């Protein structure tokens, strides 16, 4: 009789222990997932052909890394993103066999519902960043479906920005196969919808391909930005410092037909005059004026190159560009005055008589143009 309370007490303690243990397991956080690392051996990346088990290894590694992008831990997500990127990189150029297999695995996982429709923007953003870096590493046109996904109209600005970065890696290869039309149209649609400085600069970089369609597209982007300059001051005008050096590369200039060369010189003239106008309207010192000054100087330097004998071959244009560069370098220089002799000199060159300065009447607003993203 005396032992009954003890038994009851013991049973009670056991019950409390079992319930407490169960509650602890329910409340305790799950153990953190392991950080991901690149696992693909370098010999696979240079092999001329791949065995079925090697393709399976690639598919498994890529699938596991993309699955880890869904982990709630930002550290795990970041490690997965870097593993996807680093697994694509080889010592030297990857083989076509590896590049094709890796590109197909990436597309299969990135366009799957789990990643493509992931609610947390961080998941999709990490996937887009990984895609851009993989495209840079393997430059495989088989990545196009994934790039197009991030350039779709329903994607937010940040993902489309990384989509343009990813396009840069594969547009040259698509152009070689005369198959760039679809991706090129998606890039142009994106940059026109979001003509921010960052988007424009990335588009300029992506379109620097020695191909007639790419060159026409870059000119189209420049003319789109020129239209903005005629209204006000576009975001980050320093973006226009980028494309003109590309046009004056000898192999690019020689690939231009006469009509394209006139369009290029008109773009030179438009950006030069409008950047100078807006630069003069801004206060001295760091800020928009300094950015615009760099654009004016960069365009003049490119014109100096264009004036060389193996391109246009015009000493007057070279002298006008050199003079403008020297004046621009002086403190407080009036940029419009510094470049005023360049457009007339361009028009004196045979074939470029139709190149004209953009009209500044009525004068464009000097207020910044706000681009919603």
N, C-alpha and C positions, 0 to 999 in steps of 0.2 A: 504494500500500500504506500509505503514511504517513497518507493522508487518511481511511482507514477508521475509525480510533478517533475522529477528529473527527466524522465523520458519525454514528457510533453515539452519541457524547456529545450531539450536537445533537438527534438523535431522542429520546434519553432526556430531555433538558430539555423538549422539546415535550410529551412524554407526562406528565411531572411537572406542567407548567403546566396542561394540559388537565384532569388528575385533580384538581389543587388547586382549579382554578376550579369544577369540578363540585361538589366537597366544600363549597367556600365557599358556593355557591348553596344547597346542601342545609342547611347549618348556619345560615346567616345568617337572622335573623328577617325575616318578611315586612314590607314597608313598612306603616306604620300607616295605618289607614283614615282618610279625611277626616272631620272632625267634621261633624255634620249641622246644618243651619240651616232655619228656616222659609222656604218659597219661594213660597207661594201669594199672588198679588197681592190687595190689598184690594178692588179693583172686583169680583172674582169673589164675594167674601163678601157683597156687598150687592145683587148682581144678582137681579132678580125671576125670571129664568129662566136656565138654563145651556145653552150649546151642547154638542154631543157632545164636541168637543175640550176644552172646559173641564172636563167631568166626567172625561174621560180624564186630564187634568192633575191633578185632585184624587186620582184613584185611584192614579196613578203616584207622587205625592209621599207619600201615606200608606203605600203598599206599600214604598217604599224606606226610609222611616223605621222601619217595623216590622221590616224585614229587618236594619237596623242595630242593633236591640235584641239581635240574636243575636251581634253582634261580641264577641270576648273582652275588648276594652278597656272598662273601666268608664267612661272618659271619652267614648268613642263612644256607649255605651249611654245615658249621661246626656244627651248632645247630641241623640240620636234622640228620647228621651222629651220633651225640651223642644221639639223641632221639631214633634212631634205635637200638643202642647198649644198652642204659639203659632200654628200654622197654623189652629187652630180659632177663634182669637180675631179679632174684627172691631172696627172703630171703630163703636161703637153695637151694636145687635142685628144678628146675621147674618140674612140672608134665609132664608125657609123652603126655597127651592131649594138654597142652599148647605148649610144645616143638614142637610137630608135626605141630600144626596149625601155629605157628610162623615161623617155617622153611619153610613151604609151601608158606606162604605169602611173605617171603623174596625172595625165588627163583623165584616166579611169577613176582615180581617187578624188581629184579636185572637183570634177563635175558630178560626182555622186551626190545624192540628196543630203546626206549627213553634213557634208562640207558646204555645198552650194547653197543650201537653205538654212544653215546654222543661224540661230537667232542672235547669239552674241556677235557683235560686229568684229570683236577681237579675233574670233576664229577665222572669219573670212578675210580679214586684213592680213593675218599671218600667212594664210594660204596665198593671197595675192603677192605679198612680198617674196615668198618662197618661189612662186612662179616666175617673177621677174628675174630673180637671181639665177634660177635654173636655165631660163631662156638665154641669159647672158653667158652661162657656162657651156651649154651644149648647142645653142643656136639651131635647134631642130624644128623645122616647119610643122612637124606633127603636133606641136604644142598649140597650134592655132585655135582649136576649139576651146581650150581653156582661156586663152587670151581674149577671144571674142566674148566669152561669158562675162568677163570683168569689164568689158567695154559696152555691154548692153545698156539700153536706155533706162532700165529699172535699177541699175546699180548706183549707189551713192558716189559722190565726188571722189572720196579718198580711194575707193576701189578702182574707179576708172583712171585715176592718176597712175596707179600701179599697173593698170592694164596697158597704158601707153608706154610705160617703162618696159614692160614685158614685150611689147610689139617691137621695140628697138632690137631685141635679140634675134628675132626671126624674120623681119621684113627683108633683109638682104637676101636670105635664102629663098624666100617666096618670090622675090623679084627675079632671081636667076631662072626660076621655073615659070616665069610669067603667070604667077598665081597669087599675086598680092592684092588683087582688086578688092576683095571682100574685107580684108583686114585694114587696108588703106582707107576704105570708106568709113569703117568704124572709128579709126583714129581721127579722121577729119570731122566726123560728126561730134566726137567727144570734145575736141579742142575748140570747136565753134560754140558748143553749148557752154563750156567753161573756159573762156579765154583768160584764165589767170596767168600770172607770171610763171608759176611752177609748171602748169600744164603746157603753156606755150614753149617753154624752154625744153621740156621733155619731148614735145612733138618735133621741134627743130632737130634735136639729136636723133630721134627715131627716123626722120626722113632724109638724113644725110647719106643717101644711097645713090650711086652713079647709075641712075635709071631714069628714063624720060618721065614716067608716071610719077615717080617719087619727087623729082625736081619740080614738076608742075604742081604737085601737092604742097611742097614747101613754099613755092611762090604764092600759092593760094592762101597759106597761113599768114605769110608776110602781108599780103594785100588786105587780109581780114584785120590784122593788127593796125595797118595803116588807116583803115576806116575808123578804127577806135581813136587813133591819134588825132584824126580830123574832128572828133567830137570832144575829147578831153584827154586826160593823162591816163593811159592804161596801167594796170597793176604791174609792178616790177618791170619798168621799161628796159632794164638791163638785159632782159631776154633777147632783145634785138641785136645784142653784141655777138650772138652765136652763129647765125647762118652764113654771114657774108664771106667769112674765110673759106668756107666749103666751096662756094661758087668759083673762087679764084685759084683753086687747085688746078694745075695744068691738065690733069686727066679728066677732071670734071668740065672745065671750060671747053676743052676740045670735043667733049661729048654733047655740048649744047648745040642745037640748031640755031640758025640766025634769028628766028622769032623768039626763042627762049633767051638768047643773049640780050635782045632789046628789053624783054620783060625783066631780066635781072638788073640791067642798068636803070630801068625805071624804078625798080624796088630800091636800089641804091639811092637814087635821087629823092624818092619819097621819104624814106626813113631818115636820110641825112637832114633834109630841110625841116621835117616835123620834129625830130629829136632836138635840133638846134633851137627851134622856136620855143618848145616847151622848156628846154634847159635855161634859156634866157629869162623865162617867166618865173623861175624858181629862185628862192633866196640862195645866196652863196653859202658854201659849207657842205658838210655831210648831209646826205638826203637825196631826194630825186634829182637835183641838179648834177650831183657827182655821178649818178648812174647814167644820166643822159649825156653828160660830157664823155663818159667812157664809150657810149654807143657811137657818138659823133666821131670820136677819135678812131674807134675800131673800123667804122665804115670808110673813113679816109685812108686808113692803112691798107684796107682791102682794095680800094681804088688805086692806090699806089702800086700794088702788086698787079692789078688788072692792066695797068698802063705799060707793063714791061713788054719787050719785043716778042716774047713767045706767047703773049695773050693778045691784047688789043694793039699794043705797040704805038703809044702816043706820048711824046715827050711833054706836050702841054698839059695833059691830064696828070702826068706824074708830078710836074712842077706845081700845079695847083693843089694837089693832094699834100705834097711835102710842105708847102707854105701854110696850108690850113692846119696841119698837125703842129707846126711850130707855134702858130698863133694860139691854138687851143691850149698849148702847154703853159701859156703865160697866165699869171694870176688875174682873175676877174675878167677873162676874155669874153667878148661878145661872140657867141657861137655862130649866130646867123651871119654876122659880118665875116667871120673866119672862113665860112664855106661858100660864100655868095658867088665866087668865080667858078666853082666846080660845075654846076649845071650847064652854064653856057659853053664851057669847054667840052663837055660831053656831047652837046648838040652839034659841035663842029666836026665831030668824028663821023666819017662816012658810015652810014647805016644806022646811026643813032640820032638822026635829026629830029625825030618825033618825041624824044625823051623830054618831059616838061616838069617843072616844079609843081608840087601840089598847091592848090589855091588856098590861101589863108584869109580869104574875104568871104563871109565874116570870119574873124579870127576864132580858132577853136577855143573852147573853154580850157582854162588851166587847172580846173578842179579834177581830182582823181575820179576815175570811173570805177564804181563799186561793182564787183562781179560776185553774185550770190553763188555759193557752193554748198 
